[in-house]
Amino acid sequence: MITLKSAREIEAMKASGAIIAGMHIGLRDIIKPGISTWEIEEFGRKYIEDHGGRAAQIGFEGFEYATTVSVNNEVAHAFPRKGLFLKDGDLVKVDTVVDLDGAYSDSAWTYAVGEISAEHQRLMDVAFKALYLGIDQAQVGNRLGDIGAVINAYVEDENGFGNVREYIGHGIGPTMHEDPAVPHYGVAGRGLRLKPGMTITIEPMVNVGDWRTETSEEDGWTVTTKDGSWSAQFEHTIAITNDGPKILTSQDPIFDAKYL
């Protein structure tokens, strides 16, 4: 079921999103060569709880951690690990969901560890721009296919990267995952029409190589690229409003000024 949020509910989600944004801003200072992915988990969980939120991923379908911390060819959902230390040139994706008094928000970000290659910098740049191209299409009266079509055209047709199909955006609030499904591919002018009060995530996952992925048989969670190529992801929670899309998890009020 799709729930349409009131202005008050959207403001509550924005307060929840501010916690995630603050966590991601803080991670910029600690993600360096030599840090373990478990230290990222500890930082994230403490930040969320210290700011009055609840790390909503903990306990979700048996998941045990506040964050997912996915490195290099890991696309998503990887466990934070005490024995996995980041090294110069790595890419690390950190994703979390915050519940603040019943208001949910969801955001993932990709971080460069030290100095990364030109190819992987371009991967990050394309994934980042793909997110904002999708947000631009999140207008009242547009359709879900408009979001997916512009992302897929930019990622695959213009840049030759793989646009992950198996994992997509979703509605959010009052639960973590709800309708509508928000694919990052599709046909412009097709799909559900966007209405004021919808709150969704847009979260393209972009691979250097093929778009196909596989899930670990060992832990049942970790998603990797099928061809071993590296992956990047950026995600915001968005409110659909008559004044245009509003980013509820913004980390940069200057950059995101037109979306706030």
VENFEN-V134666 format. One record per residue. N is the residue number from 1. PSI is psi in degrees with one decimal (999 if undefined). BURIAL is + if it has 24 or more other C-alpha atoms within 12 Angstrom, else -. Layout:
# VENFEN-V134666
N,PSI,BURIAL  N,PSI,BURIAL
This chain:
# VENFEN-V134666
1,138.7,-  2,126.7,+  3,133.1,+  4,128.7,+  5,145.9,+  6,168.5,-  7,-37.8,-  8,-42.7,-  9,-37.2,+  10,-39.4,+  11,-36.8,+  12,-40.3,+  13,-33.9,+  14,-37.1,+  15,-39.9,+  16,-44.4,+  17,-30.3,+  18,-30.1,+  19,-46.5,+  20,-44.2,+  21,-44.5,+  22,-38.5,+  23,-46.5,+  24,-39.2,+  25,-42.7,+  26,-34.1,-  27,-25.0,+  28,-32.5,+  29,-21.5,-  30,-17.3,+  31,103.4,+  32,162.1,+  33,134.7,-  34,-18.3,-  35,145.3,+  36,155.2,+  37,-20.4,+  38,-34.5,+  39,-32.4,+  40,-44.1,+  41,-47.2,+  42,-43.5,+  43,-47.7,+  44,-47.2,+  45,-43.8,+  46,-41.4,+  47,-46.8,+  48,-48.6,+  49,-37.3,-  50,-22.1,-  51,18.4,+  52,5.7,-  53,174.4,+  54,131.7,+  55,99.8,+  56,-15.3,+  57,-26.0,+  58,120.8,-  59,-7.1,-  60,112.9,-  61,35.0,-  62,-0.2,-  63,141.0,-  64,-0.4,-  65,155.8,+  66,-27.8,+  67,157.9,+  68,138.6,+  69,101.6,+  70,130.2,+  71,131.6,+  72,-106.5,+  73,-1.0,+  74,121.1,+  75,-43.4,+  76,164.5,+  77,13.9,+  78,145.0,+  79,143.4,+  80,140.5,+  81,133.6,-  82,-29.7,-  83,4.7,-  84,111.6,-  85,132.4,+  86,147.7,+  87,163.5,-  88,130.6,-  89,-8.0,+  90,158.2,+  91,133.0,+  92,131.7,+  93,126.7,+  94,125.9,+  95,140.7,+  96,162.8,+  97,133.1,+  98,135.8,+  99,115.1,+  100,99.2,+  101,40.8,-  102,-4.9,+  103,123.7,+  104,148.9,+  105,157.4,+  106,129.9,+  107,138.5,+  108,150.9,+  109,148.4,+  110,136.2,+  111,136.4,+  112,133.8,+  113,110.1,+  114,-137.6,-  115,122.4,-  116,165.4,-  117,160.6,-  118,-38.2,-  119,-42.7,-  120,-27.3,+  121,-41.1,+  122,-38.2,+  123,-47.5,+  124,-44.3,+  125,-41.4,+  126,-43.3,+  127,-39.5,+  128,-48.0,+  129,-36.1,+  130,-40.6,+  131,-48.6,+  132,-30.2,+  133,-39.9,+  134,-43.2,+  135,-40.1,+  136,-29.3,+  137,-4.1,+  138,61.2,+  139,145.4,+  140,130.7,+  141,-23.4,+  142,171.2,+  143,160.1,+  144,-34.5,+  145,-26.3,+  146,-38.6,+  147,-52.3,+  148,-39.0,+  149,-43.5,+  150,-36.2,+  151,-48.3,+  152,-39.4,+  153,-40.8,+  154,-45.9,+  155,-50.7,+  156,-51.3,+  157,-42.0,-  158,-31.4,-  159,-8.9,+  160,17.0,-  161,169.8,+  162,130.2,+  163,107.1,+  164,131.9,+  165,-32.3,+  166,-21.8,+  167,130.6,+  168,174.0,+  169,178.5,+  170,163.4,+  171,157.2,+  172,143.2,+  173,124.3,+  174,10.2,+  175,169.4,+  176,-45.9,+  177,122.3,+  178,176.1,-  179,150.5,+  180,157.4,+  181,140.6,+  182,84.9,+  183,152.8,+  184,24.8,+  185,162.7,+  186,-169.7,+  187,125.7,-  188,139.5,+  189,-1.8,-  190,160.3,-  191,-178.5,-  192,137.8,+  193,137.5,+  194,135.8,+  195,152.5,+  196,138.1,+  197,-14.1,+  198,141.7,+  199,126.3,+  200,164.3,+  201,144.9,+  202,125.0,+  203,60.2,+  204,137.7,+  205,123.0,+  206,128.7,+  207,146.9,+  208,-39.7,+  209,-131.2,+  210,156.1,+  211,-15.1,+  212,147.6,+  213,169.9,+  214,155.1,+  215,137.4,-  216,128.8,-  217,-20.6,-  218,-49.1,-  219,-11.4,-  220,5.6,-  221,-49.5,+  222,123.8,+  223,127.6,+  224,161.6,+  225,143.5,+  226,-31.7,+  227,3.9,-  228,0.3,-  229,161.2,+  230,160.0,+  231,151.3,+  232,153.5,+  233,141.6,+  234,141.7,+  235,136.8,+  236,154.9,+  237,132.8,+  238,141.8,+  239,134.5,+  240,121.2,+  241,165.2,+  242,-16.1,-  243,14.1,-  244,174.2,+  245,139.4,+  246,123.0,+  247,123.8,+  248,-4.9,+  249,28.8,+  250,135.7,+  251,-10.7,+  252,94.7,-  253,-22.2,-  254,-50.4,-  255,-39.5,-  256,16.8,-  257,-40.7,-  258,-9.3,-  259,8.1,+  260,999,+
